[in-house]
């Protein structure tokens, strides 16, 4: 019914624009298509580009090629298959050689840009600086070696089938997929729609590509990649450039001030105020009046049907057709299984695990376990199955698979193992979960490769001002028992280096730790299962799990899921005492996080009003947008409300002056609280509409709606229809209630004594930022990133630790212990 309504709405919209759409035979120029095309590369270019960085150990390589014309559907799909074959997984040609075997880069990524002629990009990350040129050459040597001998046609066929499955899955799960295809076709395709029709009307192109011979594939690879002209950029880190940019910026500012003088600066300030006044002119009410906020009754979320099995039934009995189908098996399995039924051709399984049972000294090793999970040999029927066969068979049986924290379910302290398959491979997927979880081998060489990749990525992670602000925030606001904190870059930077050294000297000691970690994690008491499928069409939905359950000790009771509140540090529970500035040579601006306490319950009476208040403040062209972004004080600002932790954050992103951005943001809040600035009726309606859109964006597809149903009921402990109920309350919020939450929750985010502050900035900004923050009552301390690092008790052996890192670590050691 809702689809019919949408079509009717579309018909009405089309009726209003049809007169403005030019007929196919009318002149219609697309300059990016009808002008002279970009000429093909006449030669290969290899260039070096420096970027500012004090850690000069690793850089990056970017390689670009021109690909087939956009309208050449067959060859574009062939390019997609070839890229799968070359760099999609650990057994792919480039990834296997460069990352797994030779370990000269931490990863090989690829992407394509849609243009009149497609552009193909490869990125080789975390390459040793002194080897950048050699690795770029090695990339092409591997390509030429692959093209010079017969390809693995069985694996190419698997790539074709897997990509076809993923395309089919995307039609269910990617709402923007068809929209992007239509937009790209409008930009580059034939005007009569023939390109779009050929691309989307069927999947026969995959059958056509199955018929290609080895010779055809090698000729295609040679034409577009191996022998093609290309552009290679070698990104080289430079400490000298970092120092040079700092000096040049200081000189530039000084010269600008001297050139303009007081009078010139005053005139520019007046000109700026005039521009801001023009930009801030209110929108006439008559333009906004016709747009009404829809009532709650008109908003329809995607319906799913819940069923339960095993210990999940303790959450309550359900009476529906799906539950009856699950119950008819009469399986007596205690495993907590939560089913969400949707119309789909696929089955999606998520195994959710609590991680608090992992011993403290093994917490940082958890990230190694995760990264090694799907890239290790297994034992099957008493025989060792090597990595290449494992990955090849896994890709053959699945559509997608992965392992990550439980962030997608709203709890980053959890672990989530995901496998998606075609419905008829439900049993195979469960066998794979069993084999990889319980029968995997901790292979020394595989572990060395995993650690080398992870260590190679750390310098890149530490170059991000945004990422490091959040990293420090995590270090101070979570306890050492937090799995999220233990996976922090500032833990990995120390711990992984030392565990890698231990692996080289005493591999049995590391493997013993991993075995202990696995045993503590893979407990029946930690496990909950989510199955999303067209459950009524799923044969034996519960008994199929019997072999998996046989691997578990079911005598232990089911433990409560990990609570994010329990992982909070004392500083997080009583914010306002910690204020840190971290200068970074890799950034030329600043980032800041202001953190205070917020509502910590989904039933908190102030939550609806706070949602409206934040939506109002953050709206596009709204109060904070105009005051901060509009004035050029930051690229953006945002609030982050986390009900599970009870923390409320204000983030200033990429600012030339964090303190000014902070000050004007606080002034905006003060003005609304005092009544100096009134709330605009239409803006409030827009804020509520934004909340409605936000809830819809949480569940845009059937799969995401099913996932949210599980997250609400099982992880968060709230009703499945919590969003609908909250929308009813949001519509009832008054201006007085908004003022109250601004006073109670939002203003404290900006107050000394109430808010913690973490700011990362360029070195040139640190002194002024410290002085400015002190001027309003904060007590900022300038610290290095290394001073926040934590080794979780894994001490280095004499001579094993990098001297520079050790010195930085020691500098902040005493202060950091006090923070804890």
Secondary structure, DSSP 8 states (H G I E B T S, - for coil): -HHHHHHHHHHHHHHHHGGGS--TTS----HHHHS------SS-EEEEEEEE-S--SEEEEEEEEEEEETT-HHHHHHHHHHHHHHHSSTTSHHIIIIIIIS--SSEEEEEEE-SSEEEEEEEEEEEEGGGHHHHHHHHHHHHHHHHTS---HHHHHHHHHHHHHHHHHHHHH-THHHHHHHHHHHHHS-TTSHHHHHHHS-SHHHHHHHT--HHHHHHHHIIIIISS--EEEEEEEEHHHHHHHHHHHHHHHHHHHHHHHHHHHHHHHHHHHHHHHHHT----HHHHTT-----GGG------EEEEEGGGGGG----SHHHHHHHTT-----S-EEEEE-S-SEEEEEEEE--TTS-GGGGGGHHHHHHHTTSS-EEETTEEE-HHHHHHHHHHH-SEEEEEEGGGGT-TTSEEEEEEEEGGGHHHHHHHHHHHHHSB---HHHHHHHHHHHHHHHHHHTT-HHHHHHHHHHHHHB-TT-HHHHTSHHHHHHHHHHHHHHHHH-HHHHHHHHHHHHHHHS-GGGEEEEEEE-GGGSTTTTGGGHHHHTTS-TTS-------TGGGB-HHHHT-SS-EEEEE-TT-SSEEEEEEEE----TT-TTHHHHHHHHHHHHSTTSHHIIIIITTTS-SEEEEEEETTTTEEEEEEEEES-HHHHHHHHHHHHHHHHHTSS---HHHHHHHHHHHHHHHHHHTSSHHHHHHHHHIIIIII-S-TTHHHHHHHHHTT--HHHHHHHIIIIIGGGGSTTT-EEEEEE-GGGHHHHHHHHHHTT---EE--GGGG---TT----TT-S-HHHHHHHHHTHHHHHHH-
